[in-house]
Amino acid sequence: MILSENEIQDARILIVDDQQTNVDLLEQILSQAGFTSVLGITDSTEAVSLYHAFKPALVLLDINMPVMDGFEVMEGLKSLEEDSYTPVLVLTAMQDEETRLRSLQSGAQDFLTKPFNTVEVITRIKNMLRIRLLHQKVAQHNATLERTVRERTWELYETRLEIVQRLGQAAEYRDNETGNHIIRMSKMCMQLGQLAGMNRDQAELLLQTSPMHDVGKIGIPDAILLKPGKLSNEEWVTMKQHTVIGARLLDGHSSEMMLMAKSIALSHHEKWDGTGYPYGLKGVDIPLVGRIAAVADVFDALTSSRPYKEPYPVEKALEIIKSGRSTHFDPELIDIFFLHLDDFIAIKESLLDENQQNVTKVVLSERDLEAGVG
């Protein structure tokens, strides 16, 4: 980065000296050198507030002043420059070594004694301004880069989530006209995960991966997936394979996202008492993400329309969920679910399908009860 002479001369300079003659002299020298934005004060108690308002690139500061000396001024300026440094050039008649060292230790970037040589003071000022302005440009450039990275990262996050949701919808559209089930279900998973103790990153990952829980339905024949009546034993064997098919589709990549997605696809139909599928896992042997997905999936599936049933009213769905505590579902997750029921109802109501408005009719399906829904 290269600074022009005009950029240096247009930089703001604040003069703090209790002697008006010194202020006038410095203003005259700076004006003759082409500087266009100079503010001088004799009351040092105003220095910090003026620095905050005027935002100078450089402060020319006297040390020996009444009420508030230069060291106290520098101490006040430090509080305004926590992420940078105080751009102070000390100009003082005090020539002892102790004052010089203390000035530099207090935050001054340079030190000149009075009377000073005009050429030298202008040269020091320009050098300090060049460093300060370059520092500000670098900081602004870095801030712009960080903002761009955040924006791009957010775009990538949204794109990834959109792709994941659409992948889930590719399967969901085969037995659900809107595909909103996976969006509601994933939001419920994230909420339940956080309430169950997951940190924000884990819960976010659960939001991103849970939409793929039923991706294996892509491999299930329509004659079985869309059958309105009860499935035969052979058909159930095929239907249950959607968990294994989903896991295979998501297998082969070591990323945390794909590993969690695979785990959910494979385990979200396992049951707490070991009667689920595909492997009959029991209790805490079922991955937590699978146990969470089971609660969210069943609750939303019960209250959603499917080819083989109409949606159940929320009250009936809650009865079924509660009856599955310690058999179908992790009892601790069910307790959390009911303790924060309003959160899940709100998610449900925020993304209702058109055919879910004013639902009152209940059609209990053997297929729902046998399969654990979904």
C-alpha positions in Angstrom: 0.0 0.0 0.0 1.3 3.4 -1.0 0.2 6.7 0.6 0.1 9.9 -1.3 1.3 13.2 0.1 -2.3 14.5 0.1 -3.4 11.6 2.2 -0.8 12.4 4.8 -1.5 16.1 4.7 -5.3 15.6 5.1 -4.8 13.4 8.1 -6.3 14.7 11.3 -4.0 16.0 14.0 -4.8 16.9 17.6 -2.5 19.2 19.6 -2.8 19.1 23.4 -0.7 21.7 25.2 -1.6 23.9 28.1 0.3 26.9 26.6 -1.7 28.7 23.9 1.6 30.0 22.3 2.8 26.5 21.8 -0.5 25.4 20.3 -0.4 28.5 17.9 3.1 27.8 16.9 2.4 24.1 16.0 -0.7 25.0 14.1 1.3 27.6 12.1 4.1 25.1 11.3 1.6 22.4 10.3 -0.4 24.8 8.2 2.7 26.0 6.3 3.6 22.3 5.7 0.3 21.8 4.0 -1.7 20.0 6.8 -5.4 20.8 6.5 -7.1 19.2 9.5 -5.5 20.4 12.8 -7.3 20.9 16.1 -5.5 22.5 19.1 -6.6 22.6 22.7 -5.1 23.8 26.0 -7.4 22.0 28.4 -6.0 18.5 28.7 -9.2 17.2 30.5 -10.9 17.5 27.1 -8.3 15.4 25.3 -9.9 12.0 25.6 -13.4 13.1 24.7 -12.1 15.1 21.7 -10.0 12.2 20.6 -13.1 10.0 20.6 -15.1 12.6 18.6 -12.4 14.0 16.3 -10.6 10.6 15.7 -7.2 12.0 14.9 -4.5 10.0 13.2 -1.9 11.6 15.5 -1.8 13.4 18.8 1.0 16.0 19.6 1.0 15.9 23.4 2.7 18.0 26.1 3.6 16.2 29.3 3.8 18.9 32.0 0.2 20.2 32.2 -2.1 21.1 35.2 -5.1 19.0 36.3 -4.4 16.2 33.9 -0.8 15.7 32.7 0.3 13.9 29.5 0.8 10.5 31.2 -2.8 10.6 32.4 -4.0 11.6 28.9 -2.2 8.7 27.4 -3.7 6.4 29.9 -7.2 7.6 28.9 -6.4 7.2 25.2 -5.4 3.6 25.8 -9.0 2.7 26.7 -10.1 4.0 23.3 -7.5 2.0 21.4 -7.8 -1.5 22.9 -7.4 -3.1 19.5 -4.7 -0.8 18.2 -2.1 1.6 19.7 -2.1 5.3 20.8 -0.7 7.5 18.0 1.1 10.0 20.3 4.2 12.1 19.6 5.3 13.7 22.9 6.6 17.3 22.6 7.9 18.5 25.9 10.4 20.8 27.5 11.3 18.1 30.0 14.6 16.6 28.8 15.4 14.1 31.6 15.8 10.4 30.7 13.1 9.3 33.2 10.4 11.4 31.4 11.5 10.1 28.0 11.3 6.5 29.1 8.1 6.9 31.0 6.5 8.6 28.0 7.4 5.7 25.7 6.3 3.1 28.3 3.0 5.0 28.6 2.2 4.6 24.9 4.0 7.4 23.1 5.4 6.3 19.8 8.0 9.0 19.6 9.5 11.8 21.7 10.9 15.3 20.9 12.1 18.0 23.3 11.4 21.7 23.1 12.6 23.8 21.5 12.4 21.6 18.5 13.7 21.9 14.9 10.9 22.6 12.5 12.1 20.3 9.8 12.7 17.5 12.3 9.2 17.8 13.8 7.5 17.8 10.4 9.6 14.8 9.3 8.7 12.9 12.5 5.0 13.8 12.2 4.9 12.7 8.5 6.7 9.4 9.4 4.3 8.7 12.3 1.3 9.6 10.1 2.5 7.3 7.3 2.8 4.4 9.8 -0.6 5.2 11.4 -2.5 5.6 8.1 -1.0 2.4 6.7 -1.9 0.6 10.0 -5.5 1.8 9.6 -5.6 0.8 5.9 -4.4 -2.7 6.8 -6.9 -3.0 9.6 -9.7 -1.9 7.3 -8.5 -4.3 4.6 -8.4 -7.1 7.2 -11.9 -6.2 8.4 -13.2 -6.2 4.9 -11.6 -9.6 4.3 -13.1 -11.0 7.5 -16.5 -9.7 6.6 -16.2 -11.2 3.1 -15.1 -14.5 4.6 -18.0 -14.5 7.0 -20.4 -13.7 4.2 -19.0 -16.4 1.9 -19.0 -18.9 4.8 -22.6 -18.1 5.5 -23.4 -18.5 1.8 -21.7 -21.9 1.8 -23.5 -22.9 5.0 -26.9 -21.9 3.5 -26.0 -23.6 0.2 -25.0 -26.8 2.0 -28.1 -26.8 4.1 -30.3 -26.2 1.0 -28.6 -29.1 -0.8 -29.1 -31.4 2.2 -32.7 -30.4 2.5 -33.3 -31.0 -1.2 -31.6 -34.4 -1.0 -34.0 -35.3 1.9 -36.9 -33.9 -0.1 -36.0 -36.1 -3.0 -37.0 -39.1 -0.9 -39.7 -37.2 1.1 -41.6 -36.1 -2.0 -42.4 -39.7 -2.8 -44.8 -39.9 0.1 -45.3 -36.3 1.2 -46.4 -33.6 -1.3 -44.7 -30.6 0.3 -41.5 -32.0 1.8 -41.9 -29.6 4.7 -41.7 -32.6 7.1 -37.9 -32.7 6.8 -37.5 -29.0 7.5 -39.7 -29.1 10.6 -38.2 -32.4 11.7 -34.6 -31.0 11.4 -35.5 -27.8 13.3 -37.0 -29.9 16.1 -33.9 -32.1 16.1 -31.7 -29.1 16.6 -33.9 -27.7 19.4 -34.1 -31.0 21.2 -30.4 -31.5 20.8 -29.6 -28.2 22.4 -32.0 -28.9 25.2 -30.4 -32.3 25.7 -27.0 -30.7 26.2 -25.4 -30.5 22.7 -23.3 -27.4 22.1 -24.2 -25.0 19.4 -21.9 -26.6 16.8 -23.3 -30.1 17.4 -26.8 -28.8 17.3 -26.1 -27.0 14.0 -24.7 -30.1 12.5 -27.8 -32.0 13.6 -29.9 -29.4 11.8 -27.8 -30.0 8.7 -27.7 -33.8 8.8 -31.2 -34.8 10.0 -32.9 -33.9 6.7 -31.2 -37.0 5.2 -32.7 -39.4 7.7 -35.1 -41.0 5.2 -32.9 -40.6 2.1 -32.9 -44.4 1.8 -36.6 -44.3 0.7 -35.3 -43.6 -2.7 -34.5 -47.3 -2.9 -38.0 -48.5 -1.8 -40.4 -49.5 -4.6 -43.5 -47.2 -5.0 -45.8 -50.2 -4.6 -44.6 -50.5 -1.0 -43.8 -46.9 -0.1 -47.2 -45.6 -1.4 -49.3 -48.6 -0.4 -52.4 -47.2 1.4 -53.1 -50.3 3.4 -51.2 -52.6 5.8 -47.9 -53.9 4.5 -47.3 -57.7 4.3 -44.4 -59.2 6.3 -42.3 -59.4 3.1 -43.1 -55.8 2.3 -42.1 -54.7 5.9 -38.8 -56.4 5.4 -38.2 -54.3 2.3 -39.5 -51.1 3.9 -37.2 -51.5 6.9 -34.3 -51.6 4.4 -34.6 -47.9 3.8 -32.4 -47.3 6.9 -29.6 -49.5 5.5 -30.0 -48.1 2.0 -29.7 -44.6 3.4 -26.6 -45.4 5.4 -25.0 -46.9 2.3 -25.8 -43.8 0.3 -24.1 -41.6 2.9 -21.2 -43.9 3.6 -17.6 -43.5 2.3 -16.7 -40.1 3.6 -15.0 -39.2 6.8 -16.4 -35.7 7.3 -18.3 -35.1 10.6 -21.3 -34.2 8.7 -21.6 -37.3 6.6 -20.8 -39.6 9.6 -23.6 -38.0 11.6 -26.0 -38.2 8.6 -25.2 -41.9 8.2 -25.7 -42.6 11.9 -29.1 -40.9 11.9 -30.3 -42.6 8.7 -29.3 -46.0 10.2 -30.6 -45.6 13.7 -33.7 -43.3 13.7 -36.0 -46.3 13.7 -34.3 -48.1 16.6 -36.3 -48.2 19.8 -35.3 -47.8 23.4 -36.5 -51.3 24.4 -34.6 -53.0 21.5 -37.6 -53.8 19.3 -36.7 -51.3 16.6 -34.8 -51.8 13.3 -32.6 -52.5 11.5 -30.3 -54.0 14.3 -32.5 -54.0 17.4 -30.2 -51.7 19.3 -31.3 -51.0 22.9 -31.1 -48.0 25.2 -27.9 -45.9 25.1 -26.5 -48.3 22.5 -28.6 -46.3 20.0 -26.6 -43.2 19.0 -28.0 -40.0 20.7 -28.6 -38.4 17.3 -30.7 -41.3 16.3 -32.7 -41.1 19.5 -33.3 -37.4 19.0 -34.3 -37.9 15.4 -36.8 -40.6 16.4 -38.7 -38.2 18.7 -38.8 -35.4 16.2 -39.5 -37.7 13.2 -42.4 -39.5 14.9 -44.0 -36.3 16.3 -44.0 -34.5 13.0 -44.9 -37.6 11.0 -47.9 -38.3 13.2 -49.2 -34.8 12.6 -48.5 -34.8 8.9 -50.5 -36.1 6.0 -49.3 -39.3 4.3 -50.8 -41.4 1.4 -52.0 -44.0 3.9 -53.4 -41.6 6.6 -54.7 -38.2 7.5 -52.7 -36.1 10.0 -53.5 -36.7 13.7 -54.4 -33.7 15.9 -51.5 -32.7 18.1 -53.3 -33.9 21.3 -53.6 -37.4 19.8 -49.9 -37.3 18.6 -48.8 -36.4 22.1 -50.7 -39.3 23.6 -48.8 -41.7 21.3 -45.5 -40.0 22.0 -46.1 -40.2 25.8 -47.1 -43.9 25.6 -43.8 -44.6 23.9 -41.7 -43.3 26.7 -39.1 -46.0 27.8 -40.3 -48.3 25.1 -40.0 -46.6 21.8 -38.2 -43.4 23.0 -35.4 -42.4 25.3 -37.3 -41.4 28.5 -35.0 -38.5 29.3 -35.6 -37.0 25.8 -39.3 -37.4 26.2 -39.3 -35.6 29.5 -37.3 -32.8 27.9 -39.7 -32.8 24.9 -42.8 -32.3 27.1 -41.1 -29.8 29.4 -40.4 -27.6 26.3 -43.4 -28.6 24.3 -44.3 -25.1 23.3 -41.0 -24.8 21.4 -41.9 -27.8 19.2 -45.4 -26.8 18.7 -44.1 -23.4 17.5 -41.8 -25.1 15.0 -44.7 -27.2 13.8 -47.1 -24.3 13.3 -44.5 -22.1 11.6 -44.2 -24.6 8.6 -47.6 -26.1 8.3 -48.5 -27.9 5.1 -51.6 -26.7 3.3 -53.5 -29.9 4.1 -52.7 -29.6 7.8 -54.9 -26.6 8.4 -57.8 -27.1 10.9 -57.3 -30.9 11.1 -59.8 -32.6 13.4 -60.3 -36.1 12.0 -58.3 -39.0 13.4 -57.5 -42.1 11.4 -55.4 -44.5 13.4 -53.4 -46.6 11.1 -51.9 -50.1 12.0 -49.1 -49.2 9.7 -48.2 -46.2 11.9 -48.4 -48.1 15.1 -46.5 -51.1 13.9 -43.8 -49.1 12.1 -43.3 -46.6 14.8 -44.4 -44.0 12.2 -42.4 -42.6 9.3 
